[in-house]
C-alpha cells in the first residue's frame, strides 16, 4: 500500500479521471507521467504491480495508436518514422498521442471565423520537447499553475507577444471584410504551395529495402483490441501485437505447461489465424484501393510493405506459416483486383443505346489505363521497397486484366465497325504513345518487354470474324444497291444520267468499289495480310452479283415498252460493269484467283447485254431489210430510210458506251447491216429488166455511201467498205463482156465469194442465162485459182459471203454446165 503522503501527492483515482476527462482523454498518461516525475511507484505487491504494468502497457499502446494512425501522419510537423531507414527528427510519442487526442482549443481573443488557428493545432511548434520534460497539459490542474509560475520569463514574453499579434490580426480581419477575403485567399495559396512542397518531398524519399523491426511488446493486446487496430488501419501496432501474440502462443505450445490446456491453445491458435486472415484481408483492401482513391498516406503503404516483408521472413522459419500465408502473392492478387476494378469503372454503353458504344469505351479505357499507370509511377512506386517491382507488377496485371476484358467485349461484338475498333485498339492503339508507350511512363515502360496476354489464337479468330462480317456486309450492301436501283430507276422508268465524259452512267460501280476500297483501307491499317483476306472475301461475294443483277434487271424491266429506254439501260450497265472491272483489276496482284473469276462473270454479263442490244436492233430493222432489192425498193426509199434512221440512232447511243465494248459492238453492227443488205441480192427476189439495172446500181451506190459514212469513224471493219462499190459496178455495167473486168478486185477483197453468190448478183442484174454469164462465172473460178496463194482464202476474219445463203433458182442449174457445151454448133 502507498503511504499517505504518496496518496496525497498522487491524488485519488477519481480525481485523475476528472483531470483526464477535462483534457479530453479517455485514459490519459497523467498517472504514469506523475509517477515517473516524482519517482514514486505503487506499493509492493505482485498482483497490483502486474495490473499496474498492464495498465501502463495498454496506455502506451493507445499512444502508439494515435501516433501510427494515417490521420496523424498527415498533420504538419507530426511525421513519425518508426523504421531505421527513415531519417529526421521524431516527435515524442506521448506528445503525438496528446496532439491527436486533445480537442482543438481556440484563443478567446480570436473572433469567430478567424482563419488564424490555435497554437495547439501546430504540435510541431507547441509540443516539441525532449523526453522526460514536463508539459503543462501532462500535469494536474494543481501543478499547471505551479508550472506556469516557474516558467522562463523570456518564454512568457514570447507567448504574450504571439497572443497580442493574434488578437491584433483578428481585430483587423474582423473590421475589414474585403481585406479578410483577400488575405484568406493569399493564406490558402500559401498553404497549397506548402502541401505541394511537402508532397514533392515525400516523393523524393526512397523506401529502402532493409529495415529494423520495432520492439515487439512482451504482452500482446487482447484479440478484440488487435482486431480493432486492424480495422482502423493501424497496421504497425497491430502487426507488432500479432507477432507478440504469436510468440506467446509458440512459447506456451513449446512449454506445454499444465496451465495451458490443449483447448486454450487451440482457441489461441484459432484466434491467431483469424487475426492473420483479417490482417491479410486489410492489407489486400488497402492495396486494392491504393490507386483508385485519392492519394493515401505513403506511410500506410510502407507499413503494408513491411508487414509483407516480415511475414515472408518468418514463413521461411520452421512452423513459420500462420494463417493464409503467401503474402507476396496476396499483394499481387490485390493489385490485380484493383486493376480489374479500374477497368470495370470505365463507362460502357449497350449497343442499342449508342452505335459507337465500343469505340467510345475503348477510348475511355485507354485514358483510364494511362492515368492509372502514371499514378503508379508518380506515387505508388515510391511507397514500396525496390524488391516489390511495383510498376512491373501493375503493368503485368494490366496486360492480363485488359486481355480478359477484351475477350469479354468481343463476345458482344456483331458489327463490322466494332470488330474494326477492337482490332485497331489491340494492334495499333494499346502499344502506342497514347497509352502504353506514353512519354509519361518512361523510362520504366522501356524496360518492360511484355504485352497483352491474349489467349492463343484470339487475334486470328477475331480477324476471321472480321472477314466473315465484311463478306456478309458486302452481300447486304449489294442487295441494297439492287433495291435502290429498282426503286429509283426501273420502277419510275427514269432515263439514265450521263457523267462528265458524256457516257451513260450508273452509280452502281462506285458504290461497290467504295465499299471494297473502304474495307481494304481500314483492314490495311490493322494488318497487310488482313487487307488481302478482306478483299478476297469481298471479291468472292461479288462474283455472284453479275448474275443476280441480270436476273433482277430483266425481271423489273420486262414491262419497259420503249425500246430506246431499254437500250439506254443496257448501255448504262455495260458501262457500269466495265468500270467496276477496271477498279477490281487493282487487286489482281493480291487476289488473282478471285479477280479472274469476277472478270469472267463480268465479261459474261457484258457480252449478254451487248448481245441483247444487238438482237433488239436486228428485230427492229429486219422488216426493212427484207424489202431491200425488191421492186418496191427500186421505186421508193422508205424502207432504207427506216433502216438508216434506226441504225443512226443506235450508233449515236453507242457513242455513250465506254470502250472497249463500243468498238466491238459497232463493228458487229456494221457487219450485220452490210451482210444483211448484200444478202438481199442472194435471195433472187427481183431481176432488173429493161435496163433497170442501171437505176438499181445508182441507187445502191448512193445508199451504200450513206451507210459507209455512218460507220466509217465508228468501226474497225473498214474492209467492208468496198463491197458495195464492187457490186454496184457489176450491176451497173452496160456491156456484159466488161463485167469480167470488175471480178479481179472483188475476188481480191472478198476471196470467199462463190459462183453461187456471183450468179445471184448476175440474176439481179438481169443476166439470168446465156454464154456471157457462163464466161463470167468461169472467169471467177480462174481468178480464185490464181489468187489462191494470196492467203486471203479461208481468212475467217474477213469472211462475208460465206455467211450468206443463196436461194437456188431454175437458171442456176446451167451454172455448172461446162463452157464448151455452149460453143457446139446447133443440131
C-alpha positions, 0 to 999 in steps of 0.5 A, a space after each residue: 500500500 502507498 503511504 499517505 503522503 504518496 496518496 496525497 501527492 498522487 491524488 485519488 483515482 477519481 480525481 485523475 479521471 476528472 483531470 483526464 476527462 477535462 483534457 479530453 482523454 479517455 485514459 490519459 498518461 497523467 498517472 504514469 507521467 506523475 509517477 515517473 516525475 516524482 519517482 514514486 511507484 505503487 506499493 509492493 505487491 505482485 498482483 497490483 504491480 502486474 495490473 499496474 504494468 498492464 495498465 501502463 502497457 495498454 496506455 502506451 499502446 493507445 499512444 502508439 495508436 494515435 501516433 501510427 494512425 494515417 490521420 496523424 501522419 498527415 498533420 504538419 510537423 507530426 511525421 513519425 518514422 518508426 523504421 531505421 531507414 527513415 531519417 529526421 527528427 521524431 516527435 515524442 510519442 506521448 506528445 503525438 498521442 496528446 496532439 491527436 487526442 486533445 480537442 482543438 482549443 481556440 484563443 478567446 481573443 480570436 473572433 469567430 471565423 478567424 482563419 488564424 488557428 490555435 497554437 495547439 493545432 501546430 504540435 510541431 511548434 507547441 509540443 516539441 520537447 525532449 523526453 522526460 520534460 514536463 508539459 503543462 497539459 501532462 500535469 494536474 490542474 494543481 501543478 499547471 499553475 505551479 508550472 506556469 509560475 516557474 516558467 522562463 520569463 523570456 518564454 512568457 514574453 514570447 507567448 504574450 507577444 504571439 497572443 497580442 499579434 493574434 488578437 491584433 490580426 483578428 481585430 483587423 480581419 474582423 473590421 475589414 471584410 474585403 481585406 479578410 477575403 483577400 488575405 484568406 485567399 493569399 493564406 490558402 495559396 500559401 498553404 497549397 504551395 506548402 502541401 505541394 512542397 511537402 508532397 514533392 518531398 515525400 516523393 523524393 524519399 526512397 523506401 529502402 529495402 532493409 529495415 529494423 523491426 520495432 520492439 515487439 511488446 512482451 504482452 500482446 493486446 487482447 484479440 478484440 483490441 488487435 482486431 480493432 487496430 486492424 480495422 482502423 488501419 493501424 497496421 504497425 501496432 497491430 502487426 507488432 501485437 500479432 507477432 507478440 501474440 504469436 510468440 506467446 502462443 509458440 512459447 506456451 505450445 513449446 512449454 506445454 505447461 499444465 496451465 495451458 490446456 490443449 483447448 486454450 491453445 487451440 482457441 489461441 491458435 484459432 484466434 491467431 489465424 483469424 487475426 492473420 486472415 483479417 490482417 491479410 484481408 486489410 492489407 489486400 483492401 488497402 492495396 486494392 484501393 491504393 490507386 483508385 482513391 485519392 492519394 493515401 498516406 505513403 506511410 500506410 503503404 510502407 507499413 503494408 510493405 513491411 508487414 509483407 516483408 516480415 511475414 515472408 521472413 518468418 514463413 521461411 522459419 520452421 512452423 513459420 506459416 500462420 494463417 493464409 500465408 503467401 503474402 507476396 502473392 496476396 499483394 499481387 492478387 490485390 493489385 490485380 483486383 484493383 486493376 480489374 476494378 479500374 477497368 470495370 469503372 470505365 463507362 460502357 454503353 449497350 449497343 442499342 443505346 449508342 452505335 459507337 458504344 465500343 469505340 467510345 469505351 475503348 477510348 475511355 479505357 485507354 485514358 483510364 489505363 494511362 492515368 492509372 499507370 502514371 499514378 503508379 509511377 508518380 506515387 505508388 512506386 515510391 511507397 514500396 521497397 525496390 524488391 516489390 517491382 511495383 510498376 512491373 507488377 501493375 503493368 503485368 496485371 494490366 496486360 492480363 486484366 485488359 486481355 480478359 476484358 477484351 475477350 469479354 467485349 468481343 463476345 458482344 461484338 456483331 458489327 463490322 465497325 466494332 470488330 474494326 475498333 477492337 482490332 485497331 485498339 489491340 494492334 495499333 492503339 494499346 502499344 502506342 504513345 497514347 497509352 502504353 508507350 506514353 512519354 509519361 511512363 518512361 523510362 520504366 515502360 522501356 524496360 518492360 518487354 511484355 504485352 497483352 496476354 491474349 489467349 492463343 489464337 484470339 487475334 486470328 479468330 477475331 480477324 476471321 470474324 472480321 472477314 466473315 462480317 465484311 463478306 456478309 456486309 458486302 452481300 447486304 450492301 449489294 442487295 441494297 444497291 439492287 433495291 435502290 436501283 429498282 426503286 429509283 430507276 426501273 420502277 419510275 422508268 427514269 432515263 439514265 444520267 450521263 457523267 462528265 465524259 458524256 457516257 451513260 452512267 450508273 452509280 452502281 460501280 462506285 458504290 461497290 468499289 467504295 465499299 471494297 476500297 473502304 474495307 481494304 483501307 481500314 483492314 490495311 491499317 490493322 494488318 497487310 495480310 488482313 487487307 488481302 483476306 478482306 478483299 478476297 472475301 469481298 471479291 468472292 461475294 461479288 462474283 455472284 452479283 453479275 448474275 443476280 443483277 441480270 436476273 433482277 434487271 430483266 425481271 423489273 424491266 420486262 414491262 419497259 415498252 420503249 425500246 430506246 429506254 431499254 437500250 439506254 439501260 443496257 448501255 448504262 450497265 455495260 458501262 457500269 460493269 466495265 468500270 467496276 472491272 477496271 477498279 477490281 483489276 487493282 487487286 489482281 496482284 493480291 487476289 488473282 484467283 478471285 479477280 479472274 473469276 469476277 472478270 469472267 462473270 463480268 465479261 459474261 454479263 457484258 457480252 449478254 447485254 451487248 448481245 441483247 442490244 444487238 438482237 433488239 436492233 436486228 428485230 427492229 430493222 429486219 422488216 426493212 431489210 427484207 424489202 431491200 432489192 425488191 421492186 418496191 425498193 427500186 421505186 421508193 426509199 422508205 424502207 432504207 430510210 427506216 433502216 438508216 434512221 434506226 441504225 443512226 440512232 443506235 450508233 449515236 447511243 453507242 457513242 455513250 458506251 465506254 470502250 472497249 465494248 463500243 468498238 466491238 459492238 459497232 463493228 458487229 453492227 456494221 457487219 450485220 447491216 452490210 451482210 444483211 443488205 448484200 444478202 438481199 441480192 442472194 435471195 433472187 427476189 427481183 431481176 432488173 429488166 429493161 435496163 433497170 439495172 442501171 437505176 438499181 446500181 445508182 441507187 445502191 451506190 448512193 445508199 451504200 455511201 450513206 451507210 459507209 459514212 455512218 460507220 466509217 469513224 465508228 468501226 474497225 471493219 473498214 474492209 467492208 467498205 468496198 463491197 458495195 462499190 464492187 457490186 454496184 459496178 457489176 450491176 451497173 455495167 452496160 456491156 456484159 463482156 466488161 463485167 469480167 473486168 470488175 471480178 479481179 478486185 472483188 475476188 481480191 477483197 472478198 476471196 470467199 465469194 462463190 459462183 453461187 453468190 456471183 450468179 445471184 448478183 448476175 440474176 439481179 442484174 438481169 443476166 439470168 442465162 446465156 454464154 456471157 454469164 457462163 464466161 463470167 462465172 468461169 472467169 471467177 473460178 480462174 481468178 480464185 485459182 490464181 489468187 489462191 496463194 494470196 492467203 486471203 482464202 479461208 481468212 475467217 476474219 474477213 469472211 462475208 459471203 460465206 455467211 450468206 445463203 443463196 436461194 437456188 433458182 431454175 437458171 442456176 442449174 446451167 451454172 455448172 454446165 461446162 463452157 464448151 457445151 455452149 460453143 457446139 454448133 446447133 443440131 
